[in-house]
Amino acid sequence: MYSVIIFLGFYNLLFAVFHLLFWRLFKWKEEVHKLSFANRGIIQILNIQIIYYFVAVAIVCFCFTNELLTTNLGKFFLLGNSLFWAIRLVQQYIFLRKNSFVIHILAVLFLLGAVLFFLPLLYY
């Protein structure tokens, strides 16, 4: 299970990089100016905060692997992150209802996160 936790660290780093690319991928330099002042700020602040969250989770996975597997706090952390990804998967179908290959790939990745964060809880 140690390797699963390390993999999850890289998984979260990849999502951090993906979110760093949002400004370019979604042309936010042009697109966010169409939003109100408040919404323009909120969407970018939320994205920056989720980048921080992904990096923090990755650091916890890399530096506290044993604690994640053997302590109640670690198990709660794993369960919380599993729920994070499960909820994100549900939101995919609520807010992004479109038959798109990219959206389906993201859904699979969200399911992967939910399953992999939950998997160590079955063994410890």
N, CA, C and O of each residue as an XYZ file, in Angstrom:
496
protein
N       0.807     -1.204      0.000
C       0.000      0.000      0.000
C       0.851      1.269      0.000
O       0.374      2.347     -0.355
N       2.120      1.130      0.403
C       2.996      2.304      0.382
C       3.099      2.868     -1.032
O       3.072      4.082     -1.234
N       3.217      1.969     -2.003
C       3.346      2.435     -3.391
C       2.072      3.127     -3.869
O       2.142      4.043     -4.688
N       0.914      2.707     -3.374
C      -0.344      3.376     -3.732
C      -0.332      4.805     -3.203
O      -0.728      5.736     -3.903
N       0.124      4.974     -1.966
C       0.170      6.320     -1.369
C       1.142      7.208     -2.143
O       0.837      8.370     -2.410
N       2.298      6.676     -2.503
C       3.269      7.459     -3.286
C       2.668      7.809     -4.644
O       2.798      8.943     -5.106
N       2.017      6.849     -5.281
C       1.345      7.126     -6.554
C       0.336      8.257     -6.391
O       0.239      9.131     -7.252
N      -0.415      8.246     -5.293
C      -1.404      9.297     -5.047
C      -0.747     10.664     -4.893
O      -1.345     11.685     -5.235
N       0.477     10.686     -4.379
C       1.213     11.950     -4.332
C       1.445     12.495     -5.729
O       1.226     13.680     -5.981
N       1.884     11.640     -6.634
C       2.092     12.073     -8.024
C       0.769     12.406     -8.710
O       0.691     13.349     -9.497
N      -0.251     11.640     -8.412
C      -1.600     11.889     -8.941
C      -2.033     13.317     -8.595
O      -2.524     14.048     -9.456
N      -1.849     13.705     -7.334
C      -2.234     15.056     -6.913
C      -1.345     16.118     -7.539
O      -1.829     17.196     -7.886
N      -0.059     15.837     -7.691
C       0.823     16.803     -8.361
C       0.392     17.018     -9.809
O       0.434     18.143    -10.308
N      -0.019     15.957    -10.480
C      -0.481     16.096    -11.865
C      -1.739     16.953    -11.947
O      -1.894     17.743    -12.879
N      -2.633     16.801    -10.980
C      -3.819     17.660    -10.975
C      -3.450     19.104    -10.659
O      -4.092     20.026    -11.162
N      -2.430     19.316     -9.838
C      -1.964     20.683     -9.573
C      -1.444     21.312    -10.863
O      -1.765     22.461    -11.168
N      -0.648     20.568    -11.613
C      -0.127     21.074    -12.888
C      -1.275     21.334    -13.860
O      -1.290     22.357    -14.544
N      -2.224     20.420    -13.923
C      -3.390     20.590    -14.792
C      -4.118     21.897    -14.459
O      -4.487     22.653    -15.358
N      -4.320     22.152    -13.189
C      -5.007     23.384    -12.787
C      -4.153     24.623    -13.052
O      -4.696     25.696    -13.316
N      -2.839     24.495    -12.987
C      -1.962     25.617    -13.356
C      -2.142     25.993    -14.821
O      -1.943     27.147    -15.200
N      -2.514     25.028    -15.632
C      -2.689     25.261    -17.065
C      -4.062     25.818    -17.430
O      -4.311     26.120    -18.597
N      -4.952     25.959    -16.457
C      -6.308     26.422    -16.757
C      -6.322     27.770    -17.460
O      -7.145     27.986    -18.350
N      -5.431     28.682    -17.084
C      -5.436     30.004    -17.708
C      -5.212     29.876    -19.214
O      -5.834     30.587    -20.004
N      -4.326     28.970    -19.602
C      -4.042     28.764    -21.021
C      -5.096     27.874    -21.688
O      -5.613     28.208    -22.754
N      -5.407     26.744    -21.057
C      -6.341     25.782    -21.655
C      -7.718     26.378    -21.922
O      -8.334     26.104    -22.951
N      -8.187     27.183    -20.996
C      -9.537     27.734    -21.112
C      -9.545     29.213    -21.493
O     -10.564     29.896    -21.395
N      -8.355     29.694    -21.938
C      -8.217     31.086    -22.395
C      -8.780     32.070    -21.366
O      -9.530     32.986    -21.703
N      -8.401     31.858    -20.115
C      -8.940     32.691    -19.051
C      -8.537     34.152    -19.190
O      -9.253     35.035    -18.720
N      -7.401     34.420    -19.829
C      -6.987     35.819    -19.990
C      -8.071     36.613    -20.716
O      -8.309     37.780    -20.404
N      -8.721     35.977    -21.681
C      -9.812     36.640    -22.403
C     -11.175     36.324    -21.785
O     -12.024     37.208    -21.674
N     -11.383     35.084    -21.388
C     -12.708     34.622    -20.976
C     -13.169     35.172    -19.627
O     -14.340     35.517    -19.469
N     -12.261     35.256    -18.655
C     -12.718     35.684    -17.326
C     -13.150     37.145    -17.299
O     -13.890     37.556    -16.405
N     -12.702     37.923    -18.259
C     -13.111     39.333    -18.300
C     -14.579     39.485    -18.678
O     -15.155     40.560    -18.514
N     -15.183     38.416    -19.181
C     -16.615     38.437    -19.493
C     -17.464     38.262    -18.228
O     -18.669     38.516    -18.239
N     -16.830     37.832    -17.155
C     -17.530     37.630    -15.890
C     -17.573     38.932    -15.100
O     -16.851     39.883    -15.401
N     -18.422     38.957    -14.097
C     -18.450     40.123    -13.209
C     -17.138     40.179    -12.429
O     -16.405     39.192    -12.357
N     -16.857     41.321    -11.857
C     -15.633     41.504    -11.071
C     -15.517     40.423     -9.996
O     -14.466     39.799     -9.848
N     -16.603     40.206     -9.247
C     -16.575     39.221     -8.161
C     -16.363     37.807     -8.694
O     -15.518     37.077     -8.176
N     -17.111     37.410     -9.717
C     -16.976     36.058    -10.261
C     -15.605     35.835    -10.881
O     -15.053     34.738    -10.787
N     -15.055     36.858    -11.510
C     -13.715     36.768    -12.093
C     -12.696     36.467    -10.998
O     -11.828     35.610    -11.166
N     -12.804     37.166     -9.893
C     -11.884     36.929     -8.784
C     -12.102     35.581     -8.127
O     -11.150     34.859     -7.831
N     -13.362     35.248     -7.902
C     -13.692     34.002     -7.200
C     -13.189     32.786     -7.964
O     -12.588     31.894     -7.365
N     -13.418     32.730     -9.259
C     -13.022     31.546    -10.030
C     -11.500     31.365    -10.012
O     -11.008     30.239     -9.929
N     -10.768     32.461    -10.090
C      -9.306     32.354    -10.082
C      -8.772     32.043     -8.681
O      -7.818     31.278     -8.534
N      -9.384     32.633     -7.658
C      -8.977     32.334     -6.283
C      -9.232     30.864     -5.971
O      -8.369     30.193     -5.406
N     -10.407     30.361     -6.334
C     -10.712     28.949     -6.087
C      -9.730     28.030     -6.808
O      -9.318     27.007     -6.261
N      -9.359     28.388     -8.021
C      -8.407     27.561     -8.755
C      -7.037     27.569     -8.078
O      -6.404     26.521     -7.949
N      -6.579     28.731     -7.649
C      -5.284     28.814     -6.961
C      -5.324     28.017     -5.658
O      -4.355     27.338     -5.319
N      -6.428     28.093     -4.933
C      -6.551     27.347     -3.676
C      -6.571     25.841     -3.906
O      -6.015     25.093     -3.102
N      -7.197     25.382     -4.979
C      -7.221     23.943     -5.242
C      -5.828     23.463     -5.660
O      -5.459     22.322     -5.382
N      -5.059     24.323     -6.323
C      -3.666     23.979     -6.643
C      -2.888     23.777     -5.350
O      -2.162     22.794     -5.198
N      -3.045     24.721     -4.416
C      -2.387     24.601     -3.109
C      -2.804     23.294     -2.427
O      -1.962     22.576     -1.889
N      -4.096     22.990     -2.452
C      -4.608     21.775     -1.819
C      -3.960     20.526     -2.427
O      -3.520     19.639     -1.697
N      -3.903     20.459     -3.755
C      -3.308     19.294     -4.408
C      -1.836     19.136     -4.031
O      -1.381     18.020     -3.778
N      -1.098     20.226     -3.991
C       0.315     20.168     -3.609
C       0.446     19.725     -2.152
O       1.302     18.900     -1.832
N      -0.390     20.261     -1.273
C      -0.341     19.877      0.141
C      -0.649     18.389      0.317
O       0.028     17.708      1.087
N      -1.648     17.886     -0.377
C      -1.981     16.456     -0.291
C      -0.813     15.618     -0.809
O      -0.489     14.582     -0.229
N      -0.186     16.055     -1.885
C       0.973     15.327     -2.419
C       2.094     15.272     -1.386
O       2.700     14.220     -1.184
N       2.370     16.391     -0.737
C       3.427     16.426      0.282
C       3.096     15.473      1.423
O       3.968     14.745      1.898
N       1.847     15.471      1.864
C       1.440     14.546      2.929
C       1.650     13.102      2.467
O       2.152     12.280      3.234
N       1.279     12.789      1.244
C       1.461     11.426      0.726
C       2.932     11.030      0.677
O       3.278      9.895      1.004
N       3.799     11.949      0.272
C       5.228     11.643      0.167
C       5.914     11.575      1.533
O       6.771     10.719      1.753
N       5.549     12.458      2.435
C       6.285     12.611      3.696
C       5.693     11.837      4.869
O       6.397     11.567      5.841
N       4.433     11.481      4.799
C       3.773     10.830      5.928
C       3.068      9.536      5.513
O       1.978      9.221      5.990
N       3.710      8.808      4.623
C       3.116      7.580      4.092
C       2.762      6.608      5.205
O       1.646      6.089      5.246
N       3.688      6.361      6.093
C       3.444      5.411      7.182
C       2.302      5.876      8.080
O       1.445      5.081      8.468
N       2.293      7.155      8.405
C       1.238      7.695      9.265
C      -0.136      7.593      8.603
O      -1.137      7.343      9.274
N      -0.178      7.786      7.290
C      -1.452      7.667      6.580
C      -2.014      6.256      6.694
O      -3.229      6.062      6.750
N      -1.130      5.288      6.728
C      -1.559      3.892      6.747
C      -1.818      3.345      8.145
O      -2.547      2.365      8.300
N      -1.227      3.969      9.165
C      -1.255      3.334     10.490
C      -1.958      4.132     11.583
O      -2.169      3.601     12.673
N      -2.322      5.369     11.336
C      -2.969      6.160     12.388
C      -4.423      6.454     12.023
O      -4.807      6.428     10.854
N      -5.207      6.728     13.039
C      -6.601      7.097     12.791
C      -6.693      8.389     11.993
O      -7.545      8.520     11.114
N      -5.816      9.343     12.296
C      -5.812     10.598     11.542
C      -5.476     10.335     10.074
O      -6.097     10.907      9.179
N      -4.497      9.471      9.833
C      -4.134      9.122      8.463
C      -5.282      8.463      7.723
O      -5.539      8.768      6.558
N      -5.963      7.568      8.396
C      -7.104      6.889      7.770
C      -8.236      7.869      7.485
O      -8.899      7.775      6.452
N      -8.455      8.805      8.398
C      -9.480      9.827      8.174
C      -9.106     10.700      6.980
O      -9.965     11.070      6.180
N      -7.816     11.027      6.865
C      -7.311     11.809      5.733
C      -7.563     11.065      4.423
O      -8.020     11.659      3.446
N      -7.266      9.774      4.405
C      -7.494      8.968      3.201
C      -8.976      8.908      2.858
O      -9.352      9.053      1.695
N      -9.812      8.697      3.855
C     -11.256      8.651      3.626
C     -11.767      9.998      3.116
O     -12.578     10.053      2.192
N     -11.288     11.073      3.722
C     -11.704     12.407      3.282
C     -11.338     12.674      1.840
O     -12.125     13.258      1.094
N     -10.154     12.255      1.441
C      -9.738     12.463      0.054
C     -10.484     11.544     -0.903
O     -10.771     11.927     -2.037
N     -10.796     10.349     -0.459
C     -11.614      9.460     -1.281
C     -12.981     10.091     -1.528
O     -13.493     10.063     -2.647
N     -13.563     10.655     -0.485
C     -14.858     11.329     -0.629
C     -14.747     12.575     -1.505
O     -15.655     12.873     -2.281
N     -13.634     13.303     -1.381
C     -13.405     14.474     -2.233
C     -13.536     14.080     -3.699
O     -14.243     14.736     -4.464
N     -12.845     12.995     -4.090
C     -12.861     12.576     -5.491
C     -14.200     11.968     -5.887
O     -14.636     12.133     -7.026
N     -14.861     11.267     -4.969
C     -16.186     10.712     -5.271
C     -17.199     11.836     -5.499
O     -18.010     11.772     -6.423
N     -17.146     12.858     -4.653
C     -18.043     14.004     -4.818
C     -17.722     14.740     -6.108
O     -18.627     15.197     -6.806
N     -16.444     14.857     -6.426
C     -16.044     15.519     -7.678
C     -16.582     14.746     -8.877
O     -16.999     15.348     -9.866
N     -16.573     13.433     -8.795
C     -17.120     12.603     -9.871
C     -18.617     12.867    -10.055
O     -19.085     13.014    -11.184
N     -19.354     12.926     -8.974
C     -20.792     13.209     -9.052
C     -21.023     14.587     -9.662
O     -21.905     14.756    -10.505
N     -20.236     15.567     -9.242
C     -20.388     16.925     -9.777
C     -20.106     16.986    -11.269
O     -20.656     17.832    -11.973
N     -19.260     16.099    -11.749
C     -18.959     16.040    -13.179
C     -20.244     15.833    -13.981
O     -20.440     16.446    -15.031
N     -21.108     14.967    -13.475
C     -22.346     14.651    -14.188
C     -23.461     15.657    -13.920
O     -24.439     15.712    -14.666
N     -23.322     16.446    -12.870
C     -24.317     17.486    -12.589
C     -24.025     18.743    -13.406
O     -24.928     19.317    -14.014
N     -22.757     19.169    -13.419
C     -22.406     20.461    -14.009
C     -21.814     20.381    -15.411
O     -21.803     21.380    -16.130
N     -21.325     19.217    -15.809
C     -20.705     19.082    -17.134
C     -21.368     17.949    -17.914
O     -20.705     17.001    -18.336
N     -22.648     18.056    -18.096
C     -23.405     17.044    -18.845
C     -23.169     17.227    -20.333
O     -23.864     17.990    -21.004
N     -22.188     16.522    -20.825
C     -21.880     16.586    -22.246
C     -21.199     15.282    -22.624
O     -20.358     14.777    -21.881
N     -21.554     14.746    -23.759
C     -20.938     13.521    -24.234
C     -19.625     13.893    -24.914
O     -19.553     14.050    -26.133
N     -18.597     14.027    -24.092
C     -17.290     14.455    -24.577
C     -16.225     13.478    -24.088
O     -16.236     13.064    -22.929
N     -15.312     13.118    -24.976
C     -14.237     12.193    -24.624
C     -13.426     12.718    -23.443
O     -13.113     11.962    -22.523
N     -13.087     13.990    -23.460
C     -12.281     14.587    -22.386
C     -13.026     14.521    -21.055
O     -12.435     14.200    -20.024
N     -14.307     14.821    -21.076
C     -15.102     14.774    -19.843
C     -15.171     13.348    -19.307
O     -15.138     13.143    -18.093
N     -15.267     12.362    -20.194
C     -15.301     10.961    -19.757
C     -13.946     10.530    -19.185
O     -13.899      9.794    -18.200
N     -12.865     10.976    -19.784
C     -11.524     10.666    -19.255
C     -11.367     11.258    -17.864
O     -10.871     10.591    -16.955
N     -11.786     12.508    -17.693
C     -11.709     13.134    -16.371
C     -12.544     12.360    -15.355
O     -12.121     12.187    -14.212
N     -13.713     11.896    -15.757
C     -14.562     11.118    -14.851
C     -13.841      9.850    -14.398
O     -13.903      9.489    -13.223
N     -13.167      9.182    -15.313
C     -12.400      7.979    -14.961
C     -11.284      8.334    -13.984
O     -11.037      7.594    -13.032
N     -10.612      9.451    -14.209
C      -9.536      9.879    -13.304
C     -10.071     10.208    -11.915
O      -9.419      9.908    -10.914
N     -11.251     10.821    -11.844
C     -11.856     11.131    -10.547
C     -12.237      9.842     -9.815
O     -12.038      9.724     -8.606
N     -12.786      8.879    -10.556
C     -13.116      7.580     -9.968
C     -11.849      6.893     -9.459
O     -11.851      6.297     -8.382
N     -10.776      6.976    -10.232
C      -9.495      6.397     -9.824
C      -9.037      6.985     -8.493
O      -8.600      6.252     -7.606
N      -9.135      8.299     -8.352
C      -8.752      8.937     -7.091
C      -9.594      8.445     -5.932
O      -9.063      8.154     -4.860
N     -10.907      8.347     -6.132
C     -11.797      7.877     -5.067
C     -11.435      6.455     -4.644
O     -11.378      6.150     -3.453
N     -11.193      5.596     -5.616
C     -10.877      4.189     -5.325
C      -9.502      4.060     -4.678
O      -9.353      3.348     -3.685
N      -8.500      4.738     -5.226
C      -7.142      4.586     -4.699
C      -6.983      5.171     -3.302
O      -6.236      4.622     -2.492
N      -7.661      6.263     -3.003
C      -7.586      6.792     -1.641
C      -8.322      5.879     -0.654
O      -7.976      5.837      0.527
N      -9.325      5.156     -1.129
C     -10.075      4.253     -0.252
C      -9.378      2.902     -0.080
O      -9.503      2.273      0.970
N      -8.657      2.459     -1.088
C      -8.041      1.130     -1.099
C      -7.209      0.814      0.149
O      -7.381     -0.265      0.716
N      -6.320      1.700      0.602
C      -5.527      1.366      1.797
C      -6.379      1.128      3.043
O      -5.958      0.417      3.955
N      -7.563      1.716      3.085
C      -8.435      1.528      4.252
C      -8.928      0.090      4.359
O      -9.320     -0.351      5.439
N      -8.911     -0.629      3.268
C      -9.360     -2.022      3.268
C      -8.299     -2.976      3.808
O      -8.614     -4.106      4.180
N      -7.042     -2.527      3.855
C      -5.939     -3.404      4.231
C      -5.347     -3.099      5.592
O      -4.598     -3.916      6.126
N      -5.658     -1.954      6.167
C      -5.063     -1.587      7.459
C      -6.126     -1.322      8.482
O      -5.813     -1.000      9.628
